């Protein structure tokens, strides 16, 4: 059994304002995505997108925060928050949903691109290729907070988490760092140029394929890792065998497959 590192989730505080590792991970994720998307925009000479880039990033950042919080409220604990509506905005108390954030990103990005006549699928691919960095960093934040830990186990690398009781558990946050963070990033980043290599099916992939691959890849990884992660206490297992994370991830996979099929079909028809 490994020893859980006792790291204060608060880096430092000034009066009532506390700077936390979890918040820092979000900031680092946004910065990494900003720089890597900007690099792709310059390489592929997307001048129209470059002119709106900073405004788009502001919209997407707000969408992550609002969508992540509302997703948690609606998917994971609606009864409590409908009874305590004032706490919906209390993001500092924890409670963010990746699936809610992802849906908000897609909808706000689609609106922005249509409003300013930008190519949504090219834009979605640019951001999707960088998204696993933020996901991996966010899971590091979860680990440092001692939250979203795994199920009880006897594997040699199990840990006793401060709020997880006396029994050792899977460090499922680290599994997610390695899989939905590092592994998924490598897959997407190494394949990102295929959407610029010509017509399907001879050489290239259609624009939108990286976004579709992200949805499919994340969904599959999340469904797998949920087998080691402790279900949310207020929900437990849905239908006695599936978690909310697995159910929502299944929807992601379906959406990714539909996008891949439609984009491939559209490219082949041209």
C-alpha positions as CSV (number, residue, x, y, z in Angstrom):
1,X,0.0,0.0,0.0
2,X,1.2,3.5,-0.9
3,X,1.0,6.5,1.5
4,X,-1.3,9.3,0.4
5,X,0.7,12.5,0.3
6,X,-0.7,15.0,2.8
7,X,-0.6,18.2,0.7
8,X,-2.7,21.2,1.7
9,X,-5.2,21.9,-1.1
10,X,-4.7,25.6,-0.4
11,X,-1.4,26.9,-1.8
12,X,-1.7,30.2,0.1
13,X,-4.3,32.6,1.3
14,X,-4.6,36.3,1.7
15,X,-7.4,37.2,4.1
16,X,-10.5,35.4,2.9
17,X,-9.1,34.7,-0.5
18,X,-7.5,31.3,-0.9
19,X,-5.5,30.1,-3.9
20,X,-6.0,26.4,-4.3
21,X,-4.2,23.7,-6.3
22,X,-7.4,22.7,-8.0
23,X,-8.0,26.2,-9.3
24,X,-4.4,26.5,-10.4
25,X,-4.8,23.3,-12.4
26,X,-7.7,24.9,-14.3
27,X,-5.6,28.0,-15.0
28,X,-2.7,25.9,-16.3
29,X,-5.1,23.9,-18.5
30,X,-6.5,27.0,-20.0
31,X,-3.0,28.4,-20.7
32,X,-1.8,25.2,-22.3
33,X,-4.9,25.0,-24.5
34,X,-4.6,28.6,-25.5
35,X,-1.0,28.3,-26.6
36,X,-1.4,25.0,-28.5
37,X,-4.6,26.1,-30.3
38,X,-2.9,29.4,-31.2
39,X,0.0,27.3,-32.7
40,X,-2.4,25.4,-34.9
41,X,-4.2,28.5,-36.0
42,X,-0.9,30.1,-37.2
43,X,0.3,26.9,-38.9
44,X,-2.9,26.4,-40.9
45,X,-3.3,30.2,-41.6
46,X,-6.8,30.5,-40.1
47,X,-6.8,34.3,-40.2
48,X,-10.5,34.7,-39.5
49,X,-10.3,32.5,-36.4
50,X,-7.1,34.3,-35.3
51,X,-9.0,37.7,-35.4
52,X,-11.7,36.3,-33.0
53,X,-9.4,34.1,-30.9
54,X,-9.3,36.0,-27.6
55,X,-13.1,36.6,-27.7
56,X,-13.7,32.9,-28.4
57,X,-11.5,31.8,-25.5
58,X,-13.4,34.1,-23.1
59,X,-16.7,32.6,-24.2
60,X,-15.3,29.0,-23.8
61,X,-13.8,29.7,-20.4
62,X,-17.1,31.0,-19.1
63,X,-18.8,28.0,-20.7
64,X,-16.6,25.6,-18.9
65,X,-17.3,27.1,-15.5
66,X,-21.1,27.6,-16.0
67,X,-21.6,24.3,-17.9
68,X,-19.5,22.3,-15.4
69,X,-21.4,23.7,-12.5
70,X,-24.9,23.3,-14.0
71,X,-24.1,19.9,-15.2
72,X,-23.2,18.8,-11.7
73,X,-26.4,20.4,-10.3
74,X,-28.6,18.7,-12.9
75,X,-26.9,15.3,-13.3
76,X,-25.5,14.6,-9.9
77,X,-27.5,16.3,-7.2
78,X,-30.6,18.1,-8.5
79,X,-32.8,17.4,-5.4
80,X,-30.3,19.2,-3.1
81,X,-29.7,22.2,-5.2
82,X,-33.3,22.8,-6.1
83,X,-33.9,22.9,-2.4
84,X,-30.9,25.2,-1.9
85,X,-30.8,27.3,-5.0
86,X,-28.5,29.9,-3.5
87,X,-25.7,27.3,-3.4
88,X,-25.8,26.6,-7.1
89,X,-23.3,29.4,-7.7
90,X,-21.1,28.3,-4.8
91,X,-18.5,26.7,-7.0
92,X,-15.8,27.1,-4.3
93,X,-17.6,24.3,-2.3
94,X,-16.8,21.9,-5.1
95,X,-19.0,20.1,-7.6
96,X,-18.2,20.3,-11.4
97,X,-19.3,18.0,-14.1
98,X,-17.0,17.4,-17.1
99,X,-20.0,16.2,-19.2
100,X,-21.8,19.4,-18.5
101,X,-18.8,21.5,-19.4
102,X,-18.3,19.5,-22.6
103,X,-21.9,20.1,-23.7
104,X,-21.6,23.8,-22.9
105,X,-18.4,24.1,-24.9
106,X,-19.9,22.5,-27.9
107,X,-23.1,24.7,-27.8
108,X,-21.3,27.9,-27.1
109,X,-18.6,27.2,-29.7
110,X,-21.2,26.3,-32.3
111,X,-23.0,29.6,-31.6
112,X,-19.9,31.7,-31.7
113,X,-18.6,30.1,-35.0
114,X,-22.0,30.5,-36.7
115,X,-22.3,34.1,-35.5
116,X,-18.9,35.1,-36.8
117,X,-19.0,32.8,-39.8
118,X,-16.1,30.6,-38.7
119,X,-15.6,27.0,-39.6
120,X,-16.9,25.2,-36.5
121,X,-15.3,21.8,-37.3
122,X,-11.9,23.1,-37.8
123,X,-12.2,25.1,-34.6
124,X,-13.5,22.1,-32.7
125,X,-10.6,20.0,-33.9
126,X,-8.1,22.6,-32.7
127,X,-9.5,22.6,-29.2
128,X,-10.3,18.9,-28.9
129,X,-6.7,18.0,-29.6
130,X,-5.6,20.0,-26.5
131,X,-8.5,19.2,-24.2
132,X,-6.9,16.2,-22.5
133,X,-4.2,18.4,-21.0
134,X,-6.8,20.3,-19.0
135,X,-8.5,17.0,-18.1
136,X,-5.3,15.5,-16.8
137,X,-4.4,18.6,-14.8
138,X,-7.9,18.7,-13.3
139,X,-7.6,15.1,-12.1
140,X,-4.3,16.0,-10.4
141,X,-6.3,18.7,-8.6
142,X,-8.9,16.1,-7.6
143,X,-6.1,13.9,-6.2
144,X,-4.6,16.7,-4.2
145,X,-8.0,17.5,-2.8
146,X,-8.4,13.8,-1.8
147,X,-11.7,13.7,-3.7
148,X,-13.2,11.4,-6.4
149,X,-11.2,8.5,-5.0
150,X,-11.6,4.9,-6.1
151,X,-13.3,1.8,-4.6
152,X,-11.9,-0.3,-1.8
153,X,-9.1,-2.6,-3.1
154,X,-6.1,-4.6,-2.1
155,X,-3.8,-3.7,-5.0
156,X,-0.2,-2.8,-3.9
157,X,-0.6,0.8,-5.0
158,X,-3.8,1.4,-3.1
159,X,-4.1,4.4,-0.8
160,X,-6.1,5.5,2.3
161,X,-7.7,8.8,1.4
162,X,-8.4,11.3,4.3
163,X,-12.1,11.4,3.6
164,X,-12.4,7.8,2.2
165,X,-12.6,5.9,5.5
166,X,-9.9,3.5,6.9
167,X,-9.7,1.1,4.0
168,X,-7.3,1.4,1.1
169,X,-8.7,2.5,-2.2
170,X,-7.8,2.7,-5.9
171,X,-6.1,6.1,-6.7
172,X,-8.6,6.4,-9.6
173,X,-7.7,10.1,-10.1
174,X,-4.2,8.9,-11.2
175,X,-5.7,6.4,-13.6
176,X,-7.5,9.3,-15.2
177,X,-4.4,11.5,-15.4
178,X,-2.6,8.7,-17.3
179,X,-5.5,7.7,-19.5
180,X,-7.9,10.6,-20.2
181,X,-5.0,13.0,-19.8
182,X,-1.7,11.7,-21.1
183,X,-2.8,8.8,-23.4
184,X,-5.7,10.6,-25.0
185,X,-3.6,13.7,-25.6
186,X,-0.9,11.6,-27.4
187,X,-3.5,9.9,-29.6
188,X,-5.2,13.1,-30.6
189,X,-2.1,15.3,-31.0
190,X,-0.3,12.7,-33.2
191,X,-3.4,12.4,-35.5
192,X,-4.4,16.0,-35.6
193,X,-2.8,16.7,-39.0
194,X,-4.8,14.0,-40.8
195,X,-7.6,16.4,-41.3
196,X,-5.3,18.5,-43.5
197,X,-4.0,15.7,-45.7
198,X,-6.5,15.4,-48.5
199,X,-9.8,13.7,-49.3
200,X,-11.3,10.8,-47.4
201,X,-10.7,7.8,-47.6
202,X,-7.4,7.9,-49.4
203,X,-5.2,10.0,-47.1
204,X,-6.9,12.4,-44.8
205,X,-9.7,12.6,-42.3
206,X,-12.6,15.0,-42.5
207,X,-12.6,18.1,-40.3
208,X,-14.4,17.3,-37.1
209,X,-12.8,13.9,-36.9
210,X,-10.5,14.9,-34.0
211,X,-13.4,16.3,-32.1
212,X,-15.3,13.0,-32.7
213,X,-12.3,10.9,-31.7
214,X,-12.0,12.9,-28.5
215,X,-15.7,12.2,-27.6
216,X,-15.3,8.5,-28.4
217,X,-11.9,8.2,-26.7
218,X,-12.9,10.0,-23.5
219,X,-16.1,8.2,-23.3
220,X,-14.5,4.8,-23.5
221,X,-11.8,5.7,-21.0
222,X,-14.3,7.1,-18.5
223,X,-16.5,4.1,-18.7
224,X,-13.4,1.9,-18.0
225,X,-12.1,4.0,-15.1
226,X,-15.6,4.2,-13.5
227,X,-15.2,0.5,-12.7
228,X,-12.5,1.5,-10.2
229,X,-14.0,4.9,-9.0
230,X,-16.3,5.1,-6.0
231,X,-19.8,6.1,-7.3
232,X,-21.2,9.4,-6.0
233,X,-22.7,8.8,-2.6
234,X,-26.0,10.6,-3.4
235,X,-26.5,8.5,-6.5
236,X,-24.8,5.2,-6.2
237,X,-25.5,2.8,-9.1
238,X,-28.2,3.6,-11.6
239,X,-30.4,0.6,-12.5
240,X,-28.1,-1.3,-10.0
241,X,-25.2,-1.7,-12.4
242,X,-24.1,1.6,-14.1
243,X,-22.8,4.9,-12.7
244,X,-24.0,8.4,-13.9
245,X,-20.5,8.9,-15.3
246,X,-20.8,5.8,-17.4
247,X,-24.3,6.7,-18.6
248,X,-23.2,10.2,-19.7
249,X,-20.0,8.8,-21.3
250,X,-22.1,6.4,-23.3
251,X,-24.0,9.4,-24.7
252,X,-20.6,11.0,-25.6
253,X,-19.5,7.9,-27.5
254,X,-22.8,7.8,-29.4
255,X,-22.4,11.5,-30.3
256,X,-18.8,11.0,-31.4
257,X,-19.8,8.1,-33.6
258,X,-22.6,10.2,-35.2
259,X,-20.2,13.1,-35.9
260,X,-17.6,10.8,-37.3
261,X,-20.1,9.1,-39.6
262,X,-21.7,12.3,-40.8
263,X,-18.4,14.1,-41.4
264,X,-16.9,11.1,-43.2
265,X,-20.0,10.8,-45.4
266,X,-20.0,14.5,-46.2
267,X,-16.3,14.4,-47.2
268,X,-16.6,11.3,-49.3
269,X,-19.5,12.9,-51.2
270,X,-17.4,15.9,-52.3
